[in-house]
Amino acid sequence: MRFRFASVLLVAAALTACVSSPNPEAEKRAKAWRMVNNTTDVTVVGENRLRLISDTPFAAGGDEMEKAMLLRAAGEAIDRDYPRFAIVYVDYHQRGIGGWFGPDLGDSTKRWIGTYEDLLSARDRADLDGSLDSPFGFKSMDVVIRLLAEDEEPTRAAFSTEAIFENLIDDRIDRHNLQANPRVAIPKLKTPNIFKRNR
C-alpha cells in the first residue's frame, strides 16, 4: 500500500513537470487577434484577392477601424504565405451623430494603396462631412486586398505583411492594455523517501 501511494505521487510529479509553462506573450497576441476578428470580416474573392469589411464601435475613430483592417489583412496574407499586399479598392461608410437618418457621405476609391500615408489620403478624400475623424458615430470600410508575391509588382509600393502584423499587434496590445490571464500557482509535490525506514 505504501509503495502504491508513492508511485501515484511520482506519476503526479512527473506529469506536473511535463506540462508546458504558460506563454503570456502568446496569450496577449491571441486576445488582440480575437478583438480584430470581432470587428472585421474576410471573403476570398479571387486567387490572390480578399475582400475585407472593417467597422468600429460607436465610440471609436476611423483610425481604429483602419488599423484593424490592416492587421487582419496582414494576418490573412501571412496565413497564405504572401509577403506583401496592396489595397486596390476602398469604400468608406460613416454615420455621424447628426447624420444617422441622412445619406451615407462615404466615397469609394479604386486605386493602388501601398503605404499608410496613401490610406490616410484616401480617408481624407472620402471624409466629406468630417465624421471619419470623429470619435463618435458608426463607421465601416469595405476594401479589396491584392496579395503579392515577393517579385510581383516590384516597383510599386506595398505593405509588408510581417512588419504590419508585428507593429499593429503590439500597438493593439499596448493601447488596450491587454494582459495574460492570471495563473494559480500549483505547489510542487515533495516526493517522499520510500526507502527510509520507520523507527
N, C-alpha and C positions, 0 to 999 in steps of 0.2 A: 504494500500500500504506500509505504514511504517512497519507494522508487517510482511508482506511477505518478505521484504528486510532483516529484522533482522533474520527471520527464515532461509533464504538462507545462511546468514553469519554464523549462529550457526551450520548448517549442514556441511558447508565447514570446519569450525574449528574442528568439531568432526572427519571428515574424515582425515584431516591432522594429528590429534593426533593418529589415528588408524594405519597409515602407519608405518610399522616396520622400525626401524632405519637400515641404511646400515651396513654391516659387512665387513670391509676392509680385514680382515684376510682370510675369506672365498673367497673373490674375488681374492686375490693373489694366493690362492691354486688352484682355478679354472683355472687361467691363466697358472700356472705351469703344471697342468694336461693336458690342451689343447696342450701345447708345446710337451709333451711326446706323446700324441695321434698322433701328426703330424709326428713323426719320428719312430713310432712303429706300428706293425700290429699283431693282435692276431687271431688265429684259434683254435677252440676246436678240439682236435684230439683223445679224449677218455674221459671216465668218470671223470678221475682226471688228465688229461694231456692237456697242452696247448702248441701250437707252437707259438713262438714269433719271429718276424723279426724286427730288430732294425738297423737303419742306421744313418749316420751323414751327415751334410752338408759338403761342400768341406773343409772349414777351421775349422775343429774340430778334436780332437784326439779320440783315441779309448776309453778313459776313459768316455767321454761324452756319447758315444753310450752304454756302459755297464751300466752306471747309469740310463739312460733312460729305458733300458731293465729291470733292477731290479725294478725300480719304477713301471713300467707298470705291471710286474709280481705280485708285492705285491698288487697293486690296484685290479687286477683281482682276486687274492686269497681272499682278504678281501670281495669282492663282492660275492664270492661263499662260504663264511664262513669257509675257511681253514686257520688255524693259522700259518702254516709252508709250505715251499716249497723248492724243490731242483732242480737244473739243472741236467738233465740226458743226455743231448746231446748238444754240441755246435759246430758250424761251422763258422769260420771267413772268410770273403772275404775282400780283400783290393786291391786297385789300387793306388799305389804311383804316384808321378808326372812323374817319368820316366817309369812307368810300365803300362800306360794306354792301350798300344797295346800288352803287353806281357801276359803271363799266369797269372791266379789267383794263388797266392802263399799261399793261406789260407790252413788250415789243420782242419780236423774235429776230435772231441774228443767225444767218448762215455764213459761217466764216471759219477760218483756222485759228484756234486759240491754243497756244502752246506755252504761255507764261502766265503767271499770276497777274502781272500788270495788264496783259491783254484781257483777262477775265474781268478785272475791275473796270476797264474801259467799256467793255460790253455792258456791264451793270449800269454805269453812268448813262450810257445812251438809252438803256431801257427804262431807267428810273424817271419817268415823265412827271410824276407827282411827288417825288421825294420819299415815298413810303418804303422803298427797299432799304434805305439807311435808317429808317425809324426803328427804335427798339420795340415798337408795338405794332400789332397787325399781323394777319396771317399771310405768309409768303411761300411761294414754291418756285422751283425751276425745273425745267424739262430739258435735258441735254442728250446729245448723241456723242459718244466717245469712240474715237477710232484708235484701236490698239495697233502699236507699231513695233515691228521687229527692229533689231539693232541697226541694220543697214537700210531700213526703209525711210524714205524722205529725209536723207541725212542733212540737207541744207536748211530744213525748216525747224523752227523752234518747237520743242515738245517737252511735256512734263516727264521727268524721270520717276518711274514708279517707286523705286526703293527710297529715294530721297523724300518724295512727297509723303509716302507712307510713314517713314520714321519720324519726320518732322511733325506731321499733323497728329499722329497717335500720341506722341509725347506732349504736344500742345494741349490736346484734349484732356489728358490725364492731369496736367498742371492746372488748367483753367477750371476744371470741375472737381479738383482735389480728390481724385479717385484713390481709394485705399484698398489694400487687400483685406479680406475678411479676417477678423481676429481668430487666432488659433488657441485651443485649450492645450496647455502643456500636459503631456502624458508622462507620469513619473516612470523612471526607469526601474525595471524589476531587478531586484538583487537575487542572484542565483544562490540558493543555499548550498553549503558544502555537504554533500550527501555522504562523504567518506569520513566525516568527523563522527567519532563515537560518542554516544551519551555516557556520561559518567555518573 
